[in-house]
């Protein structure tokens, strides 16, 4: 007796053989996945992210702590890695190298209507498990704000927004090996 799926479909035996073959074929594959999109080697257990000093010419007092805390939180909350003081399996070092406010939108009368706060960070990433993914590069992000307000009155709002983008870029560069 030959039972068919959906009257004109494949016989049950053929479907079962197809599924069993795929299970056996894929059973030998090693797939790494996570909800954060991170591709972290299973051997990696720790991450070290020391304080990122601000060496930019213009300095915001909250920036170094905000960036360091956000980067540490991203790795401890969205990966299985444990934060250690130094020599982590994944290790970050760096400094804030740029903090600038520049006009971006200018009227016909050459009056700025928008300014742009840009933060640039240099990051040295060391992957002790997979050294081919090490890098030393800069990341830069910005937010615009109205030129009729003082930077000091909006930087408490802008810095966390920019830092969130920077952390996303750094995280993806370090552990999203697509």
Rosetta silent file (secondary structure, phi, psi, omega in degrees, C-alpha in Angstrom):
SEQUENCE: XXXXXXXXXXXXXXXXXXXXXXXXXXXXXXXXXXXXXXXXXXXXXXXXXXXXXXXXXXXXXXXXXXXXXXXXXXXXXXXXXXXXXXXXXXXXXXXXXXXXXXXXXXXXXXXXXXXXXXXXXXXXXXXXXXXXXXXXXXXXXXXXXXXXXXXXXXXXXXXXXXXXXXXXXXXXXXXXXX
SCORE:     score description
SCORE:     0.000 S_00000001
   1 L     0.000  132.116 -177.473    0.000    0.000    0.000 S_00000001
   2 L  -112.629  106.912  179.682    1.405    3.397   -1.024 S_00000001
   3 L   -87.081  133.084 -178.927    0.191    6.292    1.116 S_00000001
   4 E  -113.283  144.608  176.729    0.530    9.695   -0.560 S_00000001
   5 L   -89.787  129.975 -179.268    0.745   13.096    1.051 S_00000001
   6 L    56.174   47.813  177.433   -1.826   15.556   -0.374 S_00000001
   7 L    55.274  -53.244 -176.215   -3.179   13.015   -2.879 S_00000001
   8 L  -110.166   15.094 -175.709   -0.609   13.821   -5.588 S_00000001
   9 L   -86.787 -163.374 -179.249    2.373   14.418   -3.295 S_00000001
  10 L   -75.354  149.911  173.511    5.390   12.383   -2.319 S_00000001
  11 E   -66.168  150.215 -178.088    5.006    8.959   -0.722 S_00000001
  12 H   -56.498  -39.940  179.867    5.466    8.973    3.058 S_00000001
  13 H   -61.312  -39.727 -179.668    8.565    6.777    2.742 S_00000001
  14 H   -66.962  -41.596  178.839   10.222    9.280    0.389 S_00000001
  15 H   -64.614  -44.763  179.819    9.479   12.182    2.735 S_00000001
  16 H   -62.439  -42.641  179.419   10.794   10.236    5.721 S_00000001
  17 H   -65.201  -40.019  178.917   13.979    9.263    3.836 S_00000001
  18 H   -62.620  -47.958 -179.839   14.500   12.863    2.734 S_00000001
  19 H   -64.456  -43.354  178.884   14.121   14.202    6.294 S_00000001
  20 H   -62.942  -40.904  178.404   16.313   11.486    7.780 S_00000001
  21 H   -62.362  -41.576  178.636   19.004   12.160    5.175 S_00000001
  22 H   -67.258  -39.283  177.959   19.018   15.879    5.986 S_00000001
  23 H   -62.497  -45.731  179.540   19.213   15.226    9.721 S_00000001
  24 H   -65.803  -39.964  179.845   22.173   12.892    9.239 S_00000001
  25 H   -65.828  -45.379 -177.794   23.865   15.289    6.826 S_00000001
  26 H   -79.681  -16.491 -179.555   23.437   18.318    9.071 S_00000001
  27 H   -61.428  -28.336  179.413   24.246   16.390   12.236 S_00000001
  28 L   -84.696   -7.933 -178.675   27.963   16.649   11.468 S_00000001
  29 L   -84.509  146.110  177.225   27.827   20.423   10.993 S_00000001
  30 L  -108.301  116.121 -177.943   28.740   22.784   13.798 S_00000001
  31 L  -115.210  128.357  175.760   26.513   25.833   13.909 S_00000001
  32 L  -109.016  128.952  177.484   27.100   28.738   16.259 S_00000001
  33 L  -147.181  159.725  175.538   24.236   31.152   16.772 S_00000001
  34 L  -154.900  162.862  179.206   22.995   33.605   19.312 S_00000001
  35 L   -70.209  -23.200 -178.824   20.167   36.058   19.746 S_00000001
  36 L   -86.869   -7.909 -176.823   22.629   38.969   19.624 S_00000001
  37 L    84.970    5.266 -177.197   24.121   37.908   16.288 S_00000001
  38 L   -78.181  142.714  175.461   27.474   37.297   17.957 S_00000001
  39 L  -118.839   85.818 -175.061   29.785   34.610   16.663 S_00000001
  40 L  -105.534  130.507  179.801   31.993   33.921   19.660 S_00000001
  41 L   -59.620  140.312 -178.333   34.257   30.870   19.708 S_00000001
  42 L   -58.770  -26.669 -179.572   33.075   28.308   22.272 S_00000001
  43 L   -73.506  -19.954 -178.944   36.549   28.328   23.871 S_00000001
  44 L   -74.695  124.874 -177.994   36.244   32.043   24.720 S_00000001
  45 L  -118.602  -23.874 -172.546   35.117   32.469   28.329 S_00000001
  46 E  -130.504  158.258  174.946   36.255   35.967   29.329 S_00000001
  47 E  -137.573  138.593  175.499   36.337   39.539   28.057 S_00000001
  48 E  -120.184  129.317 -179.003   38.427   42.448   29.342 S_00000001
  49 E  -138.023   88.654  179.165   37.372   46.039   28.716 S_00000001
  50 L   -74.009  172.882 -179.774   39.388   48.550   30.743 S_00000001
  51 L   -56.250  132.703  177.081   38.522   52.239   31.075 S_00000001
  52 L   -94.721  104.318 -179.068   38.620   54.183   27.782 S_00000001
  53 E   -70.929  159.383  179.010   40.357   57.505   28.545 S_00000001
  54 E  -102.353  108.686  178.586   39.423   60.675   26.702 S_00000001
  55 L  -108.578   15.798  177.094   42.394   62.089   24.798 S_00000001
  56 L   -72.828  157.826  179.857   40.325   64.377   22.542 S_00000001
  57 L   -69.067  -35.865  175.390   41.042   68.105   22.633 S_00000001
  58 L  -102.231  131.707 -172.408   37.469   68.840   23.716 S_00000001
  59 L  -123.012  135.151  170.661   36.382   66.727   26.698 S_00000001
  60 L  -107.804  124.930 -174.608   32.968   65.826   28.130 S_00000001
  61 L   -56.315  -32.148 -175.527   33.281   64.608   31.737 S_00000001
  62 L   -87.222  -10.058 -169.060   30.705   61.793   31.360 S_00000001
  63 H   -65.145  -49.635 -177.204   31.953   60.381   28.062 S_00000001
  64 H   -59.082  -48.453 -179.592   34.711   57.963   29.159 S_00000001
  65 H   -66.062  -39.877 -179.905   32.626   56.324   31.860 S_00000001
  66 H   -62.560  -45.671 -179.878   29.533   56.185   29.640 S_00000001
  67 H   -65.899  -48.420 -178.433   31.407   54.487   26.798 S_00000001
  68 H   -60.993  -47.689 -179.796   33.293   52.028   29.010 S_00000001
  69 H   -61.763  -41.847 -178.446   30.164   51.050   30.979 S_00000001
  70 H   -66.265  -40.371  179.600   28.074   50.625   27.821 S_00000001
  71 H   -67.762  -42.967  177.272   30.684   48.415   26.145 S_00000001
  72 H   -62.244  -44.418 -179.643   31.091   46.275   29.278 S_00000001
  73 H   -62.795  -40.284 -179.433   27.316   45.960   29.664 S_00000001
  74 H   -60.293  -43.477 -178.191   26.852   44.932   26.048 S_00000001
  75 H   -75.469  -35.650 -179.318   29.288   42.043   26.412 S_00000001
  76 H   -79.034  -29.584 -178.476   28.141   40.872   29.836 S_00000001
  77 H   -88.341  -26.981 -173.928   24.408   41.146   29.051 S_00000001
  78 H  -116.701    9.669  172.721   24.361   39.809   25.498 S_00000001
  79 L  -137.662  174.771  177.732   27.048   37.147   25.557 S_00000001
  80 L   -91.976    3.549 -176.273   28.057   34.352   27.910 S_00000001
  81 L   -71.863  146.626  178.071   31.465   35.986   28.492 S_00000001
  82 E  -101.349  132.442 -179.908   32.617   36.911   31.990 S_00000001
  83 E   -76.183  127.958  176.398   34.173   40.346   32.475 S_00000001
  84 E  -125.418  160.093 -177.268   37.735   40.231   33.865 S_00000001
  85 L   -63.822  -43.688 -177.376   40.164   43.057   34.638 S_00000001
  86 L  -152.809  164.066  176.433   42.828   42.080   32.098 S_00000001
  87 L    57.119   40.868  174.829   43.965   39.407   29.654 S_00000001
  88 L   -70.094  161.011  175.335   40.486   38.260   28.637 S_00000001
  89 L   -58.593  -38.507  169.462   40.066   35.781   25.812 S_00000001
  90 E  -112.339  131.678 -174.132   38.577   38.780   24.008 S_00000001
  91 E  -135.729  135.169  178.649   40.253   42.040   24.967 S_00000001
  92 E  -119.866  138.541  171.019   39.523   45.677   24.142 S_00000001
  93 E  -137.728  154.707  176.814   41.748   48.684   24.688 S_00000001
  94 E   169.491 -175.871  179.061   41.312   52.151   23.357 S_00000001
  95 E  -153.097  157.900  174.847   40.702   55.816   23.847 S_00000001
  96 E   -82.139  119.908 -175.460   38.348   58.547   22.773 S_00000001
  97 E  -108.749  -11.220  179.972   40.284   60.483   20.139 S_00000001
  98 E  -147.496  134.992  175.624   37.647   62.893   18.876 S_00000001
  99 E  -147.650   97.342 -173.338   34.826   64.935   20.362 S_00000001
 100 E  -131.409  149.588  173.455   33.762   67.726   18.013 S_00000001
 101 E  -121.801  121.596 -177.860   30.789   69.945   17.344 S_00000001
 102 E  -133.061  149.534  175.732   30.525   71.372   13.832 S_00000001
 103 E   -68.128  141.487 -179.837   27.815   73.212   11.877 S_00000001
 104 E  -122.176  -34.288  179.669   26.006   70.967    9.383 S_00000001
 105 E  -117.164  122.593 -176.713   23.042   72.930    8.042 S_00000001
 106 E  -123.016  136.735  178.943   23.649   76.517    6.943 S_00000001
 107 L   -80.068  175.870  178.183   21.049   79.001    5.643 S_00000001
 108 L   -62.101  -25.602  178.210   21.504   81.299    2.660 S_00000001
 109 L   -86.333   11.636 -179.851   22.607   83.959    5.137 S_00000001
 110 L    60.068   40.926  176.389   25.406   81.605    6.255 S_00000001
 111 L  -111.936  129.303 -179.825   23.830   80.985    9.642 S_00000001
 112 E   -72.026  132.910  175.305   24.027   77.467   11.068 S_00000001
 113 E  -106.448  -20.664  178.211   20.663   75.897   11.869 S_00000001
 114 E  -136.045  144.978  172.565   22.027   72.503   12.919 S_00000001
 115 E  -119.046  159.057  179.951   25.204   71.369   14.590 S_00000001
 116 E  -124.958  123.497  172.954   26.663   67.874   14.666 S_00000001
 117 E   -93.604  121.131 -179.128   28.312   66.291   17.699 S_00000001
 118 E  -118.763  132.745  176.993   30.763   63.628   16.516 S_00000001
 119 E  -118.912  131.175  179.470   32.577   61.176   18.767 S_00000001
 120 E  -121.773  132.964 -177.042   35.522   59.124   17.481 S_00000001
 121 E  -126.357  133.136  172.833   36.997   56.161   19.359 S_00000001
 122 E   -96.754  129.247 -177.005   40.153   54.183   18.597 S_00000001
 123 E  -126.729  131.022  171.462   39.795   50.507   19.527 S_00000001
 124 E  -110.751  112.954 -177.151   42.420   47.777   19.654 S_00000001
 125 E  -107.513  130.209  177.154   40.686   44.402   19.769 S_00000001
 126 E  -121.189  123.716  176.156   42.568   41.208   20.579 S_00000001
 127 E  -109.620  102.659 -176.387   40.974   37.800   20.111 S_00000001
 128 L   -70.585  -19.218  179.448   43.308   35.318   21.816 S_00000001
 129 L   -85.886  -43.505 -179.169   41.340   32.350   20.459 S_00000001
 130 L  -127.854   79.949 -175.052   41.129   33.527   16.826 S_00000001
 131 H   -59.774  -18.588  178.967   43.915   36.104   16.279 S_00000001
 132 H   -65.696  -14.216  178.823   42.957   36.543   12.634 S_00000001
 133 H   -97.225    3.477  177.071   40.047   38.688   13.875 S_00000001
 134 L   -61.259  149.269  174.208   42.260   41.160   15.792 S_00000001
 135 E  -152.977  160.701  173.583   41.966   44.790   14.719 S_00000001
 136 E  -136.875  103.479 -176.063   43.125   48.311   15.478 S_00000001
 137 E  -151.677  169.300  179.186   40.693   50.839   14.037 S_00000001
 138 E  -107.012  148.173  177.291   38.639   53.928   14.689 S_00000001
 139 E  -125.001  139.596 -177.959   34.884   54.174   14.981 S_00000001
 140 E  -138.382  137.190  177.203   32.951   57.391   14.592 S_00000001
 141 E  -143.117  163.647 -176.209   29.289   58.278   15.133 S_00000001
 142 E  -148.483  166.792  170.526   27.290   61.491   15.433 S_00000001
 143 E  -143.069  142.468  177.274   24.008   63.142   16.362 S_00000001
 144 E   -95.055  152.798  177.030   22.674   66.472   15.134 S_00000001
 145 E  -147.800  157.947 -178.855   21.180   69.158   17.364 S_00000001
 146 E   -64.256  139.246 -177.111   19.697   72.622   16.907 S_00000001
 147 L   -75.800  -10.949  179.956   22.267   75.365   16.740 S_00000001
 148 L   -84.752    3.747  175.814   20.214   77.664   18.954 S_00000001
 149 L  -116.368  150.324  178.898   21.027   75.503   22.012 S_00000001
 150 L   -76.119  142.750  179.463   24.333   75.208   23.803 S_00000001
 151 H   -55.495  -42.668 -177.617   26.163   71.894   23.452 S_00000001
 152 H   -59.703  -26.957 -178.835   26.483   71.597   27.239 S_00000001
 153 H   -82.356  -16.629 -179.060   22.686   71.622   27.574 S_00000001
 154 H  -116.636   -9.018 -175.821   22.170   68.690   25.139 S_00000001
 155 H   -66.471  -25.976  175.497   25.303   66.562   25.514 S_00000001
 156 H   -64.484  -25.591  176.123   23.716   64.620   28.396 S_00000001
 157 H   -91.440  -41.241 -175.319   21.127   63.421   25.887 S_00000001
 158 H   -72.082  -40.746 -176.574   23.360   63.155   22.810 S_00000001
 159 H   -57.406  -49.415  178.523   26.296   61.272   24.351 S_00000001
 160 H   -61.027  -34.755  178.387   24.266   58.153   25.311 S_00000001
 161 H   -65.910  -44.161  179.669   22.702   58.068   21.812 S_00000001
 162 H   -68.635  -42.762  179.336   26.089   58.290   20.106 S_00000001
 163 H   -60.395  -39.564  178.118   27.689   55.818   22.524 S_00000001
 164 H   -58.926  -42.194  177.753   24.911   53.308   21.786 S_00000001
 165 H   -67.553  -41.955  179.104   25.772   53.478   18.070 S_00000001
 166 H   -61.831  -45.150  179.935   29.508   53.220   18.760 S_00000001
 167 H   -61.936  -40.833  177.362   29.036   50.172   20.996 S_00000001
 168 H   -59.947  -45.693  179.890   26.906   48.522   18.311 S_00000001
 169 H   -63.851  -44.714 -178.832   29.642   49.128   15.711 S_00000001
 170 H   -65.684  -45.915  178.630   32.441   47.886   18.004 S_00000001
 171 H   -57.320  -49.355 -178.878   30.459   44.809   19.080 S_00000001
 172 H   -64.051  -39.832  178.977   29.657   43.898   15.484 S_00000001
 173 H   -64.339  -34.222 -175.585   33.230   44.409   14.309 S_00000001
 174 H   -83.449  -38.720 -170.366   34.547   42.176   17.091 S_00000001
 175 H  -129.771    9.401  175.939   32.099   39.272   17.183 S_00000001
 176 L  -111.470   77.446 -174.775   29.893   39.298   14.083 S_00000001
 177 L   -85.292   70.526 -178.107   32.187   37.490   11.687 S_00000001
 178 L   -81.628    0.000    0.000   29.869   37.259    8.716 S_00000001
